[in-house]
Each structure stands twice: as C-alpha cells, then as structure tokens.
Amino acid sequence: MSAFNVILRTNNQRNMKSLKALALIVLFASALMVGHAQRIYYSEPDRDDLRQLRFEILGKYNSNFLVYKNNRSRHVVAVYDAEMKLTEKVDLDFIPDRIINMDLFAHPDHISLVYQYQKKNVVYCMGVMLDGNGKKIGEPLQLDTTEIGVFNDNKIYSTIMSDDKKKLMIFKMKNKQWDDFYVQTLLLGSNLIPLRRAGFGYHLENSKESIADFYLDNDGNFLFSHVTRPAAREYINKAKLVVLPAYEDSVKKFDLTLNKVFLEELRIKVDNVNGRYILTSLYSKAKRGNIDGLFTAIVNKDLQGTDIEKAIEFNDEFRTLAKGDNSARLAFNDYYLKHLIVKKDGGVLITGESTYGSNRGSNYSRWDNPFMWGNPWGPGSYYGWSPWNNWGMGGWGMGGWGSPWGGGWNNNNQTRYFTDNVMILSLDKEANMQWNNVIAKSQFDDNTDNMLSYQIMNNGAELLFLYNEWSRRNPLLNAQSLDPGGKVSREPPLKSLDKGFEFMIRFGKQVSSREMLVPCIYRNAFSFARIEF
C-alpha cells in the first residue's frame, strides 16, 4: 500500500470520527432544544361557561390542575389532567345561592375558601378547606357575623394572605362616628383555625385622608398605608405606615418625610427575609405635575431607627426609551406600578405599565381616566377605606369578584383601551437604582381589556414577559425575556399556538417552576391552556 493511500485512509477515518462527533453534538443540542421548547395543552371549550363566568385559577396539586368557576348561583371546581382534559367537575353545593363575596387562597397542599352571605339583617363570614381534588375537607366554619342596618353596604369582610401562605387575616371596619372607625381583625392559620382576634380604633380627619394597600406579613402583623391628598385630584403630600403587631391591641405609626415630593399612589411590599417594609410610588415635584421619578422608603419591621427614603429622578435616556407616543417630558404620566418583587439580596424589582383609554376620540389623562384598572380613582379605587364609605372597601380591581371575564367597564359609548410599554426598575438593598429598562409593546382593543396587558413567568434563570401582539386582527401570544442584569431579549413565537385560541394572559397564573395556566376564548366559548416552558 502506497504512502498516499495510507494517508488518505487515515484522513477518511478522522473525517468519519469528526462526522460522528458532530452528529452526536447536533442530536444532543436538538434534545436540549426539544426539552426546553414550549408546549401548550388546551382544555375543551366549555359551552356551559357563559359570558358572566367568574373564575379563579387555583393551581397544581399533584397531577391535577384546579380552576374555580362560578356561573350565576352554581359554584364548581374544574379538575384537569396534564393534557387539560376535564376529569371532574366538583359542585360546591354547600355555598348558598346568593353570596356577597368569595375569596380563594391556594396553599401548597390545600385551598382555603372564605365567603360571606346575608340572611335577614346578619352577614355571615364562612370558611372551608378544599383538597387537591377540589373536595371539601370537613364542614364550613362560621368565622364571624355582623348585624347590619337597612341602608348599609353588605360587602363587609376582606381577606388577605401572607407571602408564605401560612396565615390569613379577615378584617372589617365600621364607622363609630363620622371620622372615627373601629377595625376588627381575625388572624387565622392556613387551616382556618383562629389564632387571635383584635380590634382597634382609628381616626381620619376628613375625606382628604384614606387608608389602603392592606398587607399581612409572615409574622401575622397587619399593615396599611395612611395618606393625605390636599384635594380629590391631587397627589399625596403626607403619608405614614401603620402596623398592628400580631399579638397587640394598638397600632404603631411611622411617618414618611416626603421631602419636596408628591406621591401618586403608595404601594407596600414586605421583605420577610430581612425584616423590612418597602413602600414605593411614582412621584412628582409639583402637586399636580408630570411624573418625575420613583420614590422608595424602607422601614425596619420594629419601626425603630432611621428609615431609608430616596427619590430617584428618571433621566433623559430612560424617558426616551419609555415615552412611546408621548413627549419625553410626559413620558411616565400614563404609567402605573404593577409588580413589586423582592430579590434575595434585599433589593426590589419594580414594574409599571403605560395604561390609558379614550372614549369617542377623547383621551383621558391621569386625573380623569374613569376606565383603567391602574387608575387610583377608577375601578379598583386606591382610596380604599375612607369616611365616605360606611363599611369601607372601594374595590380590589378588575378581574376579582364581581367582574365577569366578558366585561370591561362598558357604557353606551365606545371605549378604546390601551396598554403599552412596561418599565422595569431594579433597586439594591439601600434603594439605589441598579439599572432600568423597557419592554416595548403596543396594545389596544375596543370595549374590553381582557386581551391586554402582560403576565410574568419566573423560570428561575430569567423572567418572561408574556403579552399579546395583534396579527391580522388576531391576538397572538409573544414573549420577551429579562435576565438578572437587566438585558431584554425578544423570544421566538411560542409553539403550539392553535389558531382561534385567544389568550387572556394578564389573568394567567404560574402554577409550577415551568408551568402556567391561562384562560382563553375560543369561538365565543371559554377554555384554559397549560403552557410548559
């Protein structure tokens, strides 16, 4: 055999080995791609789900996916398997025909259901637990009762849950006199067993003052904000944090300084790991001026020591990035804060969305927009408890009890809803700005906002911002990702997007590390989709 043939044979062997190695790499990469590709499973559209359907995605329990549904006086828990095939409809026939309100809370191993109804002149607050199959555990418990007069609002009780899902609190508030109130609280374990009842008096000077944004921390402390506006359509010029410790009968107050800033709405988030309360708001340097930046206050849980207060003014670069169709000066006037996410290091990630509406060609400003759920004076009023409400709550916002999915805040005039860019702000533990960015999008729809806005999916490595984009008059689900350093990347279109299914993505709920349940509309019927990421 010649030396040339030996060399040729050796090269061929090397080439074959290289090709085999390359083939293995391609197969391995393909397997990874298949393993991480999105898959979507749809439930069969249910014709029983009418336009007045109210629903709550409860979560994943073992291999079941549970959704609560209410049509008129019928209350059911729909149980789906991994392929979103309906395996059972559990009738909650113990619930009275005409209930006032229903709150559902998903715990790791069960669901707590708190409801209230009126019989004669008494309002009853009841609680019951459901297991991972949607079946009740034991009999409903009577948690509290309230006697009311003929002209009183019967929406009396509100319920909140701690971040660790181990505690619930039911609370109510009643006028003693015009400016004096009495607040009663009932702290419960996740099994609905009462831990402590408490009550305290509270005073508001006049209709310019209000309390709102109620929160329950993991220790069972009840907290809320107390704010003052000089006039009904002006920013906040005074604010304080109010805390009822879990095992005390009087509240503690912490006044914020608000040095030369006026707040739009004060939002509360608890950093349970580091024992701190985070309060934040968009702010203006004038009583009714343009939005200038972000105000943040951080207070220790014991309300002792010096708090952190910082007002960060948005720079021209960020304004240009976020402005959409507005001028840079007006860039943030349509933004409302939406998500507050506490990071492991004690910092916080904040999102806000540009949200506005128009009616017969008339655009509404931040001060007179009666439609948008982000607006503090519109549906889901931020005012909350005030002397103008005999029993209190102004509302919890759209999508909750009393807001069927077919709604929107319609009237006789055509309303166009807009939700545009999403701003993202990352603050460190001391409330300093680390970075900011914008998810660019543009959405609108007529007479309904069900397909608008976005939802966040946290897969551990990054955040996915999911939202609809319109293609040939059809909303199609899209995604942009955000890495921990603030880089935004547009993701490929989601797979398995069957034609005809329209995603109501802002009502979606993450149910595991890589799964989300999302309500859909299909040919005027209702469906749910399970998305695997």
C-alpha positions, -999 to 999 in steps of 0.1 A, spaced: 0 0 0 14 34 -10 21 61 15 -5 82 -3 -32 55 3 -22 52 39 -26 90 44 -59 90 26 -73 62 46 -62 79 78 -78 111 68 -111 93 59 -111 77 94 -105 110 110 -133 126 89 -157 98 99 -149 103 136 -154 140 132 -188 135 115 -199 111 142 -189 136 169 -207 164 150 -238 142 147 -238 135 184 -234 172 192 -264 180 169 -285 153 184 -277 165 219 -284 201 210 -317 190 194 -326 171 225 -319 202 246 -340 224 223 -369 199 224 -366 197 262 -369 235 265 -394 242 238 -428 255 248 -457 231 247 -493 242 251 -523 220 260 -558 233 257 -589 222 276 -621 215 255 -640 248 252 -669 246 276 -702 259 264 -715 260 299 -691 288 306 -712 318 298 -702 355 294 -709 360 331 -683 334 342 -662 343 372 -632 322 378 -600 318 398 -570 296 388 -562 277 420 -530 259 410 -514 225 406 -520 197 431 -501 165 424 -511 158 388 -543 178 389 -548 214 377 -577 231 395 -599 261 385 -628 275 404 -658 287 383 -689 305 391 -719 308 368 -748 326 384 -756 305 416 -735 275 406 -700 271 421 -677 243 408 -641 233 409 -630 220 375 -602 194 377 -580 189 347 -552 164 340 -518 172 324 -533 173 289 -560 196 301 -587 170 298 -616 177 322 -616 147 347 -642 160 371 -665 190 380 -669 192 417 -701 210 427 -696 232 458 -733 227 467 -728 239 503 -724 275 492 -757 295 495 -774 306 463 -767 344 468 -733 351 482 -718 386 486 -682 377 481 -658 349 476 -620 347 483 -599 317 474 -563 311 486 -540 284 473 -518 267 499 -492 241 490 -515 211 500 -550 226 500 -572 256 492 -588 280 517 -622 293 506 -637 323 525 -672 335 516 -699 358 530 -736 358 526 -765 377 542 -795 362 559 -821 387 571 -801 415 587 -770 394 595 -739 389 573 -721 356 579 -684 351 571 -677 314 565 -646 294 557 -639 259 543 -609 240 530 -607 220 497 -582 192 490 -562 187 458 -592 171 441 -615 200 448 -634 182 475 -642 199 508 -624 189 540 -648 189 568 -678 212 571 -678 250 566 -668 270 597 -686 302 609 -657 326 613 -676 358 621 -710 375 619 -721 412 616 -755 427 621 -763 455 596 -789 481 590 -813 485 561 -791 510 542 -757 495 549 -735 480 523 -732 443 529 -697 439 515 -681 439 549 -653 414 551 -619 414 533 -593 387 534 -556 387 528 -528 361 530 -492 362 540 -465 357 514 -455 323 529 -492 312 526 -492 301 563 -516 328 576 -548 345 566 -564 376 581 -601 386 578 -608 422 587 -637 447 587 -641 483 595 -671 503 608 -679 539 614 -683 548 651 -687 584 642 -680 603 610 -643 605 615 -638 576 640 -636 540 629 -633 506 646 -613 479 628 -617 443 638 -592 416 627 -592 378 628 -559 361 623 -561 325 610 -538 297 604 -537 282 569 -562 255 583 -587 283 591 -582 278 629 -584 312 646 -551 324 662 -562 358 675 -589 383 674 -581 420 678 -597 454 674 -586 490 675 -600 524 669 -587 546 641 -592 583 633 -593 600 599 -595 638 599 -617 642 568 -623 630 533 -588 640 522 -574 612 543 -577 575 535 -561 541 543 -553 514 518 -529 487 504 -535 463 533 -509 436 538 -502 407 561 -465 398 568 -453 363 576 -453 370 614 -490 379 613 -485 417 615 -513 437 598 -501 468 580 -516 495 557 -508 530 544 -525 562 556 -522 590 531 -535 626 527 -543 644 494 -549 682 495 -578 677 471 -595 648 454 -574 650 422 -540 658 436 -510 638 446 -503 626 481 -485 652 503 -485 633 536 -481 595 542 -475 571 571 -471 534 576 -495 519 601 -488 484 617 -509 463 641 -485 438 656 -498 402 656 -503 400 693 -510 435 703 -542 456 705 -529 490 694 -513 502 662 -479 517 656 -473 545 631 -443 556 611 -444 590 593 -426 594 560 -407 626 554 -417 632 517 -392 660 513 -404 681 483 -421 652 466 -457 643 459 -467 607 456 -490 592 430 -501 561 450 -482 543 478 -476 506 474 -464 483 501 -442 452 498 -428 431 527 -392 419 527 -399 390 551 -363 376 549 -346 408 560 -374 421 583 -382 452 564 -412 470 549 -408 486 514 -430 515 503 -428 529 468 -446 552 445 -441 573 413 -437 609 423 -439 644 410 -421 676 422 -454 695 418 -489 689 434 -504 680 401 -473 679 378 -458 654 355 -443 622 368 -406 629 376 -393 596 391 -396 569 417 -399 573 455 -389 545 478 -389 542 516 -376 512 535 -386 508 572 -375 481 597 -402 459 610 -399 471 645 -404 507 632 -373 517 651 -342 536 638 -337 556 606 -357 547 575 -343 549 540 -361 574 518 -349 581 482 -364 599 453 -347 589 421 -354 612 391 -357 595 357 -330 606 333 -335 617 297 -322 584 283 -348 564 303 -376 589 293 -368 585 256 -368 547 260 -402 547 278 -421 575 262 -440 557 234 -461 582 216 -457 608 243 -430 635 245 -401 629 269 -415 654 293 -448 635 296 -431 600 293 -443 585 326 -477 602 330 -496 571 318 -476 546 339 -489 527 369 -469 504 391 -479 468 388 -454 442 402 -431 445 432 -407 416 435 -383 413 465 -349 399 455 -328 375 476 -303 402 484 -330 425 498 -333 447 467 -366 450 448 -376 447 411 -405 470 402 -426 470 370 -450 496 357 -472 497 326 -484 525 304 -522 523 306 -548 547 293 -581 549 275 -603 570 252 -640 575 246 -653 587 212 -620 603 204 -615 620 238 -583 609 255 -583 606 293 -554 619 314 -541 605 347 -566 628 365 -599 620 347 -594 585 333 -625 566 345 -618 533 328 -584 519 336 -578 494 364 -544 511 371 -561 544 379 -564 552 416 -597 570 411 -612 544 387 -623 508 391 -604 492 420 -602 526 437 -569 531 455 -588 552 481 -599 521 499 -613 529 534 -625 565 538 -651 584 558 -672 584 526 -676 546 528 -698 534 556 -683 499 556 -652 507 537 -637 490 507 -640 508 473 -629 476 454 -600 453 447 -596 460 410 -608 443 378 -607 406 374 -618 400 410 -652 390 424 -680 408 406 -660 414 374 -670 387 348 -645 379 321 -666 394 293 -667 428 309 -645 458 307 -661 490 321 -685 494 292 -711 521 288 -732 534 258 -701 550 242 -673 531 225 -643 529 247 -608 521 234 -583 506 259 -545 510 255 -517 492 273 -483 500 260 -447 498 272 -436 481 305 -409 498 325 -386 477 348 -366 492 376 -341 473 397 -331 487 432 -305 474 455 -310 469 493 -304 505 500 -330 517 474 -303 528 449 -310 524 412 -291 495 397 -305 495 362 -337 502 343 -351 490 310 -383 489 290 -403 461 274 -416 477 242 -451 468 232 -482 485 219 -517 471 226 -553 483 222 -588 469 220 -623 482 218 -649 479 247 -629 452 265 -594 450 281 -594 412 285 -567 405 259 -545 434 270 -515 438 294 -490 412 304 -481 384 328 -447 374 343 -433 339 342 -403 332 365 -384 302 354 -355 307 378 -329 319 353 -349 348 339 -383 365 338 -405 360 308 -429 389 300 -459 373 281 -483 395 262 -505 395 230 -495 412 198 -521 416 171 -517 400 137 -544 403 111 -569 413 139 -560 383 159 -541 385 192 -510 362 193 -490 354 224 -455 367 224 -427 368 250 -396 389 259 -371 377 285 -353 397 312 -321 384 326 -308 393 361 -285 420 347 -314 439 330 -309 427 294 -342 424 275 -344 399 246 -372 391 222 -381 354 223 -392 333 193 -430 330 189 -445 304 212 -451 270 197 -485 251 196 -504 284 192 -535 268 177 -555 291 155 -586 306 171 -575 305 208 -571 340 222 -551 343 255 -563 364 284 -527 365 295 -530 390 324 -553 366 342 -528 338 338 -511 322 369 -478 304 373 -485 270 389 -450 255 390 -414 264 381 -421 259 344 -459 258 340 -486 285 337 -524 282 333 -540 308 312 -577 314 304 -586 316 267 -615 324 245 -623 302 215 -652 310 192 -671 327 220 -666 298 244 -642 296 273 -611 274 277 -579 271 297 -544 265 284 -514 249 302 -481 262 289 -449 243 295 -417 264 293 
